[in-house]
Amino acid sequence: MAKIEVAPENWVGRLWTDNPDDWLERVYAIAASWRIPWDDGQAHPMLLDWLKRNPLDTSRKVLDAGCGLGYNAEAFAAHGFKVTAFDVSSSAVETCRFYSAGHSAVGAARRKSVSYQQADLLAPPVRWRRRFDVVFEAALLQVLADPKETMQRALHNLCGFVKPGGTLMTICRLRTRTTPQNRRPPWHFELAELRRITADEGFVLQEHVTRKTAGVTRALLSFSRSSS
Ligand SMILES: C[S@@+](CC[C@H](N)C(=O)[O-])C[C@H]1O[C@@H](n2cnc3c(N)ncnc32)[C@H](O)[C@@H]1O
């Protein structure tokens, strides 16, 4: 069969429609032919801005949930953080380890080491509970099975990884109360909903930066947990 050179419109969404159960594994497998839509070849610009605004701190531990191809994790590491990064996709984790070990042009540019692990945010290792100064996710919540129960469970687990006095950070798509939710991923979230769920876990909104591109509002939100 000839290799298809051009990916059909919204092929990731179509895979989800066909079978939401294992669509992420199929995304990574198929991307051997087509480009992964979130492979920007660099860390998220909103994270890079956040790193510029925040001082280098080599003692702080970061957990990057749903690390994808690892660019955000590597940016944290380059900034001096000790980084653990995980993804539910073993193919993604293998790719990160491969790049990190310097087996490609991307890897050669990666100087800092990150501990990459395969794990499911919905059934995370108990050892990560309250272990991290900064817990970060970018675009993981938006690809979960549903934007309500599963998202709440995922957010609850993310909160659980944060040490007292630590920070939970998300880069996600926002919608207003009157904008309807998508019928399939990427999900968009209401700020009020994210504030309510995290407040129930003892967090307060610390920082709220938004950026609108191509009609989509993305936000970097950081929530802090009280130190007690
Ligand atoms: C849209 S990608 C974003 C990747 C990366 N954070 C970035 O910004 O480039 C979402 C990632 O979340 C991962 N993911 C989805 N559900 C997950 C889960 N339950 N536990 C861990 N990772 C998950 C996917 O495999 C995918 O790599």
The ligand as a MOL file (V3000), in Angstrom:
LIG
                    3D

  0  0  0     0  0            999 V3000
M  V30 BEGIN CTAB
M  V30 COUNTS 27 29 0 0 0
M  V30 BEGIN ATOM
M  V30 1 C -2.3890 16.6800 23.1960 0
M  V30 2 S -1.0900 15.7060 23.8510 0 CHG=1
M  V30 3 C -0.0880 16.9500 24.6530 0
M  V30 4 C 1.3210 16.4530 24.8960 0
M  V30 5 C 2.2380 17.4330 25.6380 0
M  V30 6 N 1.7650 17.7310 26.9640 0
M  V30 7 C 2.4030 18.7000 24.8500 0
M  V30 8 O 2.0080 19.7640 25.3350 0
M  V30 9 O 2.9720 18.6330 23.7420 0 CHG=-1
M  V30 10 C -1.8460 14.8910 25.2510 0
M  V30 11 C -0.9630 13.8230 25.8650 0
M  V30 12 O -1.6060 13.2970 27.0270 0
M  V30 13 C -1.3920 11.8850 27.0640 0
M  V30 14 N -2.4520 11.2820 27.8970 0
M  V30 15 C -3.7680 11.1490 27.6190 0
M  V30 16 N -4.4190 10.5250 28.6150 0
M  V30 17 C -3.4890 10.2670 29.5680 0
M  V30 18 C -3.5390 9.6230 30.8480 0
M  V30 19 N -4.6980 9.1270 31.3130 0
M  V30 20 N -2.4110 9.5300 31.5710 0
M  V30 21 C -1.2390 10.0240 31.0760 0
M  V30 22 N -1.1200 10.6200 29.8660 0
M  V30 23 C -2.2300 10.7460 29.1170 0
M  V30 24 C -1.4330 11.4860 25.5960 0
M  V30 25 O -0.8350 10.2340 25.3260 0
M  V30 26 C -0.6960 12.6490 24.9310 0
M  V30 27 O 0.6840 12.4050 24.8380 0
M  V30 END ATOM
M  V30 BEGIN BOND
M  V30 1 1 1 2
M  V30 2 1 2 3
M  V30 3 1 2 10
M  V30 4 1 3 4
M  V30 5 1 4 5
M  V30 6 1 5 6
M  V30 7 1 5 7
M  V30 8 2 7 8
M  V30 9 1 7 9
M  V30 10 1 10 11
M  V30 11 1 11 12
M  V30 12 1 11 26
M  V30 13 1 12 13
M  V30 14 1 13 14
M  V30 15 1 13 24
M  V30 16 1 14 15
M  V30 17 1 14 23
M  V30 18 2 15 16
M  V30 19 1 16 17
M  V30 20 1 17 18
M  V30 21 2 17 23
M  V30 22 1 18 19
M  V30 23 2 18 20
M  V30 24 1 20 21
M  V30 25 2 21 22
M  V30 26 1 22 23
M  V30 27 1 24 25
M  V30 28 1 24 26
M  V30 29 1 26 27
M  V30 END BOND
M  V30 END CTAB
M  END
